[in-house]
């Protein structure tokens, strides 16, 4: 294992970090551009405690837990750093990026950052949506998993369950809206296609 300070001096390690930063930067730049380009009227949106409030609550609880339990361990690396782990992490992260991009293109104007039903909303079952109901979240989970493997720090690895918790809440909200809007058609889709991992969950 090593600490941030011990590994920071390595040029190779810094290059690896830059590659993962680039992957996430490309993801968010594309996401913002696509959101602006494909805006459409909202028919119904989340009421009461918003999705953003849930994210903030989970993030705050995660930070508190980290600070109380093991703040020093968070800065340790528990995955050996080298060419093999960096390559494996990059391949997984890039696969997740591509999967999320492909799903976003198929979702088109149905996409929203918050759980909503848009005007002329449709159930998308093409592309990655043939295999999982929430392929964008699958792609992002692959991205954070690849980043965790490639970087190796405990704090990055601990982001995986944080992502899962946020996605679980959002999936529940979104699918409540979709079931109310489409009824049996969406229930049938849920019976036929898993949420995040094909044939598993």
VORO-11242 format. One line per 5 residues: their letters; for each residue y negated, z negated, x negated of N, C-alpha, C. Coordinates in steps of 0.02 Angstrom, whole numbers, plus 32768, in hexadecimal, padded with zeros to 4 digits. Example, Ala and Ser with C-alpha at 12.3 -4.5 7.8 and 13.67 -1.06 7.14 Angstrom:
BEGIN
as	811C 7E7A 7D6C 80E1 7E7A 7D99 80A5 7E7A 7D6C | 8070 7E9E 7D7E 8035 7E9B 7D54 7FFE 7E76 7D7B
% end
This chain:
BEGIN
xxxxx	803C 8000 7FD6 8000 8000 8000 7FC2 8000 7FD4 | 7F8B 8017 7FF1 7F4C 8015 7FCD 7F13 8007 7FFE | 7EDA 7FF5 7FE3 7EA0 7FE8 800D 7E72 8024 800C | 7E40 8022 8038 7E0D 8057 803A 7DED 805E 7FF6 | 7DDB 8024 7FD7 7DB8 8027 7F97 7DE4 8046 7F60
xxxxx	7E24 8036 7F61 7E51 8050 7F2D 7E5C 809B 7F33 | 7E5A 80B5 7F71 7E68 80FC 7F7C 7E2A 8127 7F7D | 7DF0 8108 7F85 7DB3 812F 7F8E 7DA2 815A 7F52 | 7DB7 8144 7F17 7DA5 8168 7EDA 7DCD 81A7 7ED0 | 7E01 81B1 7EF5 7E2B 81EC 7EEB 7E0C 8229 7F0C
xxxxx	7E00 825E 7EE4 7DE4 829B 7EFF 7E11 82BC 7F32 | 7E53 82BA 7F25 7E83 82D8 7F53 7E80 82B4 7F96 | 7E7F 8272 7F94 7E7C 824B 7FD2 7E3C 825C 7FF9 | 7E05 8262 7FD5 7DC6 8273 7FF7 7DCA 82B7 8017 | 7DEB 82E7 7FF6 7DF3 832A 8014 7E1D 8326 8053
xxxxx	7E50 82FC 8052 7E7A 82F3 808D 7E51 82D7 80C7 | 7E29 82A5 80B8 7DFE 8287 80EB 7DD0 82BC 810A | 7DB3 82E6 80DE 7D85 831A 80F6 7DA8 834C 8124 | 7DE7 835C 8115 7E0C 838A 813F 7E17 836C 8185 | 7E28 832C 8188 7E31 830D 81CA 7DEF 8307 81EF
xxxxx	7DB9 82F8 81CB 7D77 82F5 81EB 7D66 833A 8207 | 7D76 836F 81E2 7D69 83B3 81F8 7D8F 83C3 8238 | 7DCF 83AF 823B 7DF8 83BC 8276 7DD8 839C 82B3 | 7DC4 835D 82AD 7DA5 833A 82E6 7D61 8357 82F7 | 7D3B 836D 82C4 7CF9 838B 82D0 7D01 83CC 82F7
xxxxx	7D31 83F5 82E3 7D3E 8434 8307 7D51 8426 8350 | 7D7B 83F3 8359 7D90 83E1 839D 7D53 83D0 83C8 | 7D28 83A3 83B0 7CF0 838D 83DA 7CBB 83C2 83E3 | 7CAF 83EB 83B0 7C7E 8421 83B7 7C96 8452 83EC | 7CD6 8465 83E8 7CF2 8492 841B 7CEE 8473 8460
xxxxx	7CFE 8432 8464 7CFF 8411 84A5 7CBA 8410 84C6 | 7C87 8400 849F 7C43 83FF 84BA 7C2D 8444 84D0 | 7C3B 8476 84A5 7C28 84BA 84B6 7C4C 84D2 84F5 | 7C8D 84C3 84FA 7CB4 84D8 8535 7C9C 84B5 8574 | 7C89 8475 856E 7C71 844F 85A8 7C30 846D 85C3
xxxxx	7C04 8481 8596 7BC5 849F 85AA 7BD1 84E4 85CA | 7BFE 850A 85AD 7C0B 854E 85C3 7C2E 8552 8607 | 7C57 8520 8616 7C81 8525 8653 7C6E 84F2 8688 | 7C2F 84DE 868B 7C19 84AF 86BE 7C22 84CE 8703 | 7C37 84A4 8733 7C3D 84BA 8778 7C2E 847F 87A6
xxxxx	7C1C 848C 87E6 7C09 8455 8813 7C41 8423 881F | 7C2E 83E4 8825 7C5D 83AE 8831 7C63 83A0 887C | 7CA0 839D 8894 7CAD 838E 88DA 7CB3 8343 88E6 | 7CD6 8320 88B8 7CE0 82D8 88BF 7CEB 82BA 887A | 7CCF 827F 886E 7CD4 8260 882C 7CE8 8217 8832
xxxxx	7CF8 81F9 87F9 7D0D 81B4 87F7 7CD6 8185 880E | 7CE7 8155 8839 7CB6 8124 8850 7CC9 80DF 8836 | 7C9C 80AF 8840 7CAA 806B 8829 7CA7 8067 87DD | 7CD5 8040 87BF 7CD7 8039 8777 7CEA 807B 8758 | 7CBD 8099 8732 7CC7 80DC 8718 7CFA 80DD 86DF
xxxxx	7D11 8119 86D0 7D41 8122 869A 7D23 810C 8657 | 7CE3 811A 864D 7CC2 8105 860F 7CC2 80BA 8607 | 7CBB 8096 863E 7CBC 804D 863B 7D01 8034 8625 | 7D36 8055 863C 7D79 8043 8626 7D81 804F 85DB | 7D67 8087 85C2 7D6C 8097 857B 7D49 8061 8551
xxxxx	7D0D 804F 8566 7CE7 801D 8542 7D0C 7FDA 8541 | 7D28 7FC7 857B 7D4D 7F88 8580 7D89 7F87 8551 | 7DB0 7FBD 8552 7DEB 7FC1 8527 7DD7 7FC0 84DD | 7DA2 7FE6 84CC 7D8C 7FE8 8486 7D74 7FA4 846E | 7D4F 7F81 8499 7D36 7F3E 8486 7D70 7F0E 847C
xxxxx	7DA1 7F10 84A9 7DDB 7EE4 84A3 7E02 7EF4 8463 | 7E07 7F34 8453 7E2A 7F49 8416 7E07 7F2E 83D8 | 7DC5 7F34 83D5 7D9E 7F1D 839C 7DA5 7ED0 8396 | 7DA1 7EAE 83CE 7DA8 7E65 83CD 7DEC 7E51 83B2 | 7E20 7E73 83CA 7E64 7E64 83B4 7E6B 7E6F 8369
xxxxx	7E50 7EA7 8351 7E54 7EB6 8309 7E30 7E80 82E0 | 7DF6 7E6C 82F7 7DCF 7E3B 82D2 7DF1 7DF6 82D2 | 7E12 7DE5 8309 7E32 7DA4 830E 7E75 7DA0 82EA | 7E9C 7DD6 82F0 7EE0 7DD4 82D7 7EE4 7DE3 828C | 7ECC 7E1D 8277 7ED7 7E30 8231 7EA2 7E62 8219
xxxxx	7E64 7E4C 8210 7E30 7E7B 81FA 7E3E 7E9A 81B5 | 7E5C 7E75 8188 7E69 7E8F 8145 7EA0 7EC3 8145 | 7ED3 7EB8 816E 7F0B 7EE7 8171 7EF5 7F2C 8189 | 7EC2 7F2F 81B2 7EAA 7F6E 81CD 7E95 7F9F 8196 | 7E81 7F84 815C 7E69 7FAF 8126 7EA1 7FBF 80F4
xxxxx	7EDE 7FAD 8104 7F17 7FBD 80D9 7F36 8000 80ED | 7F58 8020 80BD 7F7E 805C 80CD 7FC8 8049 80CD | 7FEB 805B 8103 8032 804A 8106 805F 8088 8104 | 803F 80C3 8102 8064 8101 80F9 8054 811B 80B3 | 8086 8124 8088 8078 813C 8044 804E 817B 8043
xxxxx	8019 817A 801C 7FEB 81B2 8019 8000 81E4 7FE4 | 8004 8223 7FF8 8017 8257 7FC9 8017 829A 7FEC | 802D 82CD 7FC8 802C 8310 7FE4 8057 8317 8022 | 8092 82F7 8021 80C1 82FD 8059 80A3 82E0 809A | 8089 82A2 8095 806D 8283 80D1 802F 82A6 80E9
xxxxx	8005 82BE 80BA 7FC9 82E2 80CC 7FDA 8324 80EF | 800B 8348 80D4 801F 8388 80F2 803D 837D 8137 | 8069 834B 813D 8088 833C 817E 8053 832A 81B1 | 8023 82FF 819D 7FEE 82EB 81CA 7FC3 8325 81E0 | 7FB1 8351 81B0 7F88 838B 81C0 7FAB 83BB 81F0
xxxxx	7FEC 83C6 81E5 8012 83F3 8211 8013 83D7 8258 | 8020 8396 825F 8023 8377 82A1 7FDE 8379 82C2 | 7FAA 8369 829C 7F66 8369 82B8 7F51 83AF 82CD | 7F60 83E1 82A5 7F4E 8426 82B6 7F75 843E 82F3 | 7FB5 842A 82F7 7FDD 843C 8332 7FBE 841D 8371
xxxxx	7FA8 83DE 836B 7F87 83BE 83A4 7F46 83E0 83B6 | 7F1F 83F3 8384 7EE0 8417 8390 7EEC 8458 83B5 | 7F1D 847F 839D 7F2C 84BE 83BE 7F45 84B5 8405 | 7F6F 8483 8410 7F8A 8475 8453 7F52 8462 8483 | 7F24 8437 846B 7EEC 8422 8495 7EBE 845D 84A5
xxxxx	7EB0 8486 8473 7E85 84C1 847F 7EA5 84F0 84B2 | 7EE5 84FC 84AA 7F09 8529 84D8 7F06 850E 851F | 7F10 84CD 8526 7F0D 84AE 8568 7EC7 84B2 8586 | 7E94 84A6 855C 7E4F 84A9 8574 7E3D 84EE 858E | 7E55 8522 856D 7E47 8566 8582 7E68 8574 85C6
xxxxx	7EA4 855B 85D0 7EC6 8566 8610 7EA7 853D 8648 | 7E8C 8503 8637 7E6E 84D8 866B 7E2C 84F4 8683 | 7E07 8513 8657 7DC9 8535 866B 7D97 8507 868D | 7D7D 851C 86C7 7D49 84F6 86EA 7D64 84B9 870E | 7DA5 84AF 870E 7DC1 8472 872C 7DB7 8434 8700
xxxxx	7DA5 8440 86C0 7DA1 8407 8691 7D63 83DC 869F | 7D6B 839B 8693 7D32 836D 8695 7D42 8331 8668 | 7D0D 8314 864B 7D17 82D9 8621 7D28 829C 864A | 7D13 829B 8689 7D23 8264 86B7 7D53 827C 86EC | 7D78 824E 870C 7DA4 8262 8743 7D7A 827D 877E
xxxxx	7D7F 82BE 878B 7D5A 82DD 87C2 7D85 8313 87E3 | 7D70 8326 881F 7D89 8362 8840 7D4E 8392 8845 | 7D56 83CE 8829 7D20 83FE 882A 7D27 842D 8866 | 7CF0 844E 8877 7CF2 8481 88AB 7D22 84B8 8894 | 7D4E 84CE 88C1 7D81 8501 88B1 7DB3 84E9 887C
xxxxx	7DBD 84A7 8879 7DEE 848A 884A 7E34 84A5 8859 | 7E5A 84B1 8825 7E9E 84CB 882C 7ECF 84A2 8801 | 7F0E 84A4 8815 7F43 8487 87EB 7F57 84BB 87B8 | 7F4B 84AC 8778 7F5B 84DC 8743 7FA2 84CF 872B | 7FCB 8504 872B 8010 84FE 8715 8022 8533 86E1
xxxxx	7FEF 854F 86C2 7FFB 8583 8690 7FF4 8566 8649 | 8009 858D 8618 8003 8577 85D2 8025 8534 85C6 | 8004 8506 85A2 8022 84C5 8594 8030 849C 85D3 | 800E 84AC 860A 8018 8486 8648 805C 8494 8667 | 8081 84C3 864C 80C6 84CD 8662 80F4 8497 8646
xxxxx	80DF 8478 8610 810A 8449 85EC 80F6 83FF 85F6 | 80B4 83F3 85FA 809C 83AF 8607 805F 83B4 8635 | 8054 837F 865C 801C 8380 868B 7FD9 8373 8669 | 7FDA 8353 8630 7F9C 8342 860D 7F9F 8357 85C4 | 7FA4 8398 85B7 7FAE 83AF 8573 7F73 83A2 8544
xxxxx	7F37 839B 855F 7EFE 838B 8534 7F08 8346 8515 | 7F20 8316 853D 7F2D 82D4 8522 7F67 82D6 84F1 | 7F99 82FE 84FF 7FD0 8307 84D0 7FB7 8320 848E | 7F8B 8352 8490 7F6E 836E 8453 7F46 833A 842C | 7F1F 8312 8450 7EF7 82DF 842E 7F22 82A9 840F
xxxxx	7F59 8297 8432 7F87 8266 8416 7FA8 8281 83D6 | 7FB9 82C1 83D6 7FD3 82E0 8399 7F9F 82DF 8362 | 7F61 82EB 8373 7F2B 82EB 8341 7F23 82A6 8322 | 7F22 8272 834B 7F18 822E 832F 7F56 8218 8309 | 7F91 822D 8320 7FCF 821C 82FC 7FD0 823E 82B8
xxxxx	7FBE 827E 82B7 7FBA 82A2 8277 7F87 8284 8248 | 7F4E 8270 8263 7F1B 8250 823B 7F34 820E 821E | 7F57 81E8 8247 7F73 81A7 8230 7FA5 81B2 81F7 | 7FD0 81E4 81FE 8001 81F2 81CA 7FDF 820A 818A | 7FAE 8236 8192 7F8C 8252 8157 7F60 8222 8133
xxxxx	7F41 81F4 8157 7F13 81C3 8138 7F37 8182 8127 | 7F61 816B 8156 7F8C 8132 8148 7F6F 80ED 8154 | 7F2F 80E8 8164 7F11 80A6 816F 7F29 8087 81B0 | 7F32 8045 81AE 7F4A 8021 81E9 7F1B 802A 8224 | 7ED9 802B 8218 7EA9 802F 824F 7EAF 8072 8273
xxxxx	7EC0 80A8 824E 7EC9 80E9 826F 7F0A 80E9 8297 | 7F3F 80CC 827B 7F7E 80C7 829F 7F76 809F 82E0 | 7F4C 806B 82DE 7F41 8042 8319 7F19 8066 834F | 7EFA 809F 833D 7ED6 80C6 8370 7F06 80E9 839F | 7F45 80F3 838A 7F75 8117 83B5 7F81 80F1 83F6
xxxxx	7F92 80B0 83F5 7F98 808C 8436 7F57 8088 845C | 7F1E 8087 8438 7EDD 8087 845B 7ED4 80C8 8482 | 7EE3 8100 8463 7EE0 8141 8485 7F0F 8142 84C1 | 7F4C 8128 84B7 7F7D 8127 84ED 7F64 80FF 8529 | 7F44 80C6 851B 7F2B 809B 8551 7EF4 80BF 8578
xxxxx	7EC6 80DF 8554 7E90 8104 8575 7EAB 813D 859F | 7EDA 8163 8582 7EF7 819C 85A6 7F1E 8185 85E3 | 7F42 814E 85DD 7F68 8134 8617 7F3A 8125 8652 | 7F01 8107 8643 7ED1 80F7 8678 7EB4 8138 8696 | 7EA2 8167 866B 7E84 81A4 8684 7EB6 81CE 86AB
xxxxx	7EF4 81D0 8694 7F28 81F5 86B8 7F31 81D9 86FE | 7F32 8197 8704 7F3A 8178 8745 7F00 818A 8774 | 7EC3 8188 875A 7E88 819A 8781 7E8A 81E3 8797 | 7E97 820F 8766 7E98 8256 8774 7ECE 8268 87A7 | 7F08 824B 879E 7F3F 825F 87CA 7F37 8242 8810
xxxxx	7F13 820A 8816 7F03 81F1 8859 7ED6 8224 887D | 7EA3 823D 885A 7E77 8270 8877 7E9E 82AF 8889 | 7EC7 82C6 885B 7EEB 8305 8866 7F1E 82FF 889F | 7F3E 82C6 88A4 7F6E 82BC 88DB 7F4A 82BA 891E | 7F10 8299 8920 7EE9 8297 895E 7ED0 82DC 8971
xxxxx	7EC0 8304 8940 7EA4 8347 894D 7EDA 837A 895F | 7F12 8379 893B 7F45 83AD 8943 7F85 8396 8965 | 7F8D 8355 896E 7FC7 833A 8992 8009 834D 8974 | 8035 8368 899D 807A 8377 8988 807E 83A8 894F | 804E 83D6 894B 804F 8407 8914 804A 83E5 88D0
xxxxx	801E 83B2 88CC 8019 8390 888C 8053 8360 8880 | 806B 8341 88B6 80A5 8315 88B0 80E2 833C 8896 | 80E9 8379 88AD 811F 83A4 8896 8118 83B3 884B | 80DA 83C1 8837 80CC 83CE 87F0 80DD 8390 87C6 | 80CD 8355 87DF 80DD 8317 87BB 8129 830E 87B5
xxxxx	814D 8321 87E8 8197 831A 87E5 81B6 834B 87B3 | 8197 8383 87AB 81B4 83B8 8781 819F 83B5 8737 | 8164 8399 872A 8148 839C 86E6 8134 8355 86D0 | 8148 8343 8693 8136 8301 8678 80EC 82FF 8666 | 80D2 82C2 865D 808A 82B9 8651 8074 82CC 860B
xxxxx	8096 82B4 85D8 807F 82BC 8593 80B0 82DC 8563 | 80F1 82CB 856B 8125 82E5 853E 8158 830A 8568 | 8164 834B 855C 8193 8371 8585 81D7 834F 858A | 81F0 8348 85C8 8232 832C 85D7 823A 82E2 85C6 | 8203 82C1 85B2 8208 827A 859E 81DB 824F 85CA
x	819A 8252 85C2 816C 822A 85EB 8130 8254 8601
% end
